[in-house]
Amino acid sequence: MITDKDKKQKLSQLSPKKYRVYGIFNFETNTLICVDLDIENVLFEFDIEGYNPSQYDIISFDVMLC
């Protein structure tokens, strides 16, 4: 079992780093539907769920973990 101390230690080992995040965005409602670090997972989700390409698209952006 992972304790709070283990979590804090793990987070303290992370150095600030940029990560590329991918997601499915709904342009009608301006909402992010799904997010993942792996583009393949997002592409799979997009294809399997049959999102309408005129309303949804795959986007990417950078996030910084501190």
C-alpha positions as CSV (number, residue, x, y, z in Angstrom):
1,M,0.0,0.0,0.0
2,I,1.3,3.4,-0.9
3,T,1.3,5.9,2.0
4,D,1.1,9.7,1.9
5,K,4.8,9.8,2.8
6,D,5.6,7.6,-0.3
7,K,3.5,9.9,-2.5
8,K,5.2,13.0,-1.2
9,Q,8.6,11.4,-1.7
10,K,7.8,10.4,-5.3
11,L,6.5,13.9,-6.1
12,S,9.6,15.5,-4.6
13,Q,11.7,13.5,-7.1
14,L,9.9,15.0,-10.1
15,S,11.7,17.9,-11.5
16,P,9.7,20.6,-13.2
17,K,9.2,19.3,-16.7
18,K,6.9,20.0,-19.6
19,Y,4.7,17.2,-20.8
20,R,2.7,17.0,-24.1
21,V,-0.9,16.1,-23.3
22,Y,-3.4,15.0,-26.0
23,G,-7.2,15.2,-25.7
24,I,-10.5,15.2,-27.5
25,F,-12.1,18.7,-27.6
26,N,-15.7,19.5,-28.2
27,F,-15.8,22.8,-30.1
28,E,-19.5,23.4,-29.6
29,T,-19.4,23.3,-25.8
30,N,-15.7,24.2,-25.4
31,T,-15.1,21.2,-23.2
32,L,-12.2,18.7,-23.0
33,I,-13.7,15.2,-23.3
34,C,-10.6,13.0,-22.7
35,V,-7.0,13.6,-21.8
36,D,-3.9,11.3,-22.1
37,L,-0.2,11.5,-22.4
38,D,-0.3,8.9,-25.2
39,I,-1.6,10.1,-28.6
40,E,-2.4,6.5,-29.5
41,N,-4.9,6.1,-26.7
42,V,-6.6,9.3,-27.7
43,L,-6.7,8.3,-31.3
44,F,-8.2,4.9,-30.3
45,E,-10.8,6.6,-28.1
46,F,-11.7,9.0,-30.9
47,D,-12.1,6.2,-33.5
48,I,-13.9,3.7,-31.2
49,E,-16.5,6.2,-29.9
50,G,-17.2,7.6,-33.4
51,Y,-16.9,11.3,-32.5
52,N,-18.2,13.7,-35.2
53,P,-15.1,15.4,-36.8
54,S,-17.1,18.5,-37.5
55,Q,-17.8,19.0,-33.7
56,Y,-14.8,17.2,-32.1
57,D,-11.1,17.1,-32.8
58,I,-7.9,15.9,-31.2
59,I,-5.8,18.7,-29.7
60,S,-2.4,18.8,-27.9
61,F,-0.9,21.2,-25.4
62,D,2.0,21.4,-23.0
63,V,1.5,21.2,-19.2
64,M,4.2,21.8,-16.5
65,L,4.5,19.7,-13.5
66,C,6.1,21.5,-10.6
